[in-house]
Amino acid sequence: METDDIFVRHANQGKAKLSLSLLPNESEEEAAAPLILIQWPQQALRLLGELLIAIADSEKERHRSASPKGAGSFHFDPASEFGFYINRLDE
């Protein structure tokens, strides 16, 4: 399935409310790597899962992005701080 088809199908189910934000560093280690919080309802997690599988299996689609301030913004919660970029590497 093409990623465009996945976005359209999920748009017909209503807004997915994707939200990505930087998790505050509460570690005592100063060098702790920052974490991105993925806090999504079930529909949004299914959207992401279907996108990952579609890109993994596709012969022609190797990457896809969506952003709360650009393409795919309909699917995001307005409070989302980040979008995403999925890129499949050649093995």
N, C-alpha and C positions, 0 to 999 in steps of 0.2 A: 504494500500500500504506500502511496506517495504521501509525503509529509503534508502537502497542501490539503489532501483529502482528510487527513487526521484533524488538522486545524478546523476545517469546515464542519466536520461531524461534531466536534466538541463545541463549536460556536452555536450549532443548532440546539445543543443541550443547555445553553446558558453560559454565563461567564465562569471560567474555571478558577479565577481568583489566585493566580500564581503569585507568589511572594517570595522574594529572595532578599535577605538582609545580612549584614555583617554582625556576627555574634560577638558581644563584648568579651574581651579577653579577661577572664577571671582567674587565669593561671598565675601562679607565683613566679613562673619562669618568664623572664623578659623576652626570651627568644622563641616563645611558643608561637606556632604558626597560626595566623588568623583563620577563623572558621566561617563558612557561609551557612546561614540557617535556611534550610529548605522546610518550610512549614506550610503545607498545602492541604486542602481538603481532598477527599478521595478522588473526585473527578479530575483535579489537577494532577495528582500523582499518576492516574491512568493515562492522561495526556502525555506526560513526560515519558512514562514507560513505553507507550506506543511509538513515540518519536524515536527513542533510543533503539528499539527493535527494528523500526523501518529503516533507519540509517545503517544499522549493522547489516541488514539483509539486502539493501538496495545495490543494484549494479551501477546506477547513475547518480544517486544522491549521496554525497559523502559528508555533507555538513548542513546545518540549519541553525538559524539564530532567531530569537524573539526578544523584544525589549518593551518595558513599560512605557517608553517614550518614542517608540518607533514601530516597525513592523511587528504585528502580533500583539499590540498593546491592549486589544479588546480582552485578551485572556488574563491580564494581570490585575492584581489588586493595586489601587492607586498608591498605596504605601510601599510598594516594592522598590527597593533601592537599586536592584540590579536586574539585568536581563540574563540570557544565557546564549552560549555558542557551543554547539555540539559539533565535533570534528572527528571523523573516523580516519585513523591512520592506516596506511598500508602495512601489512605484516611482512 
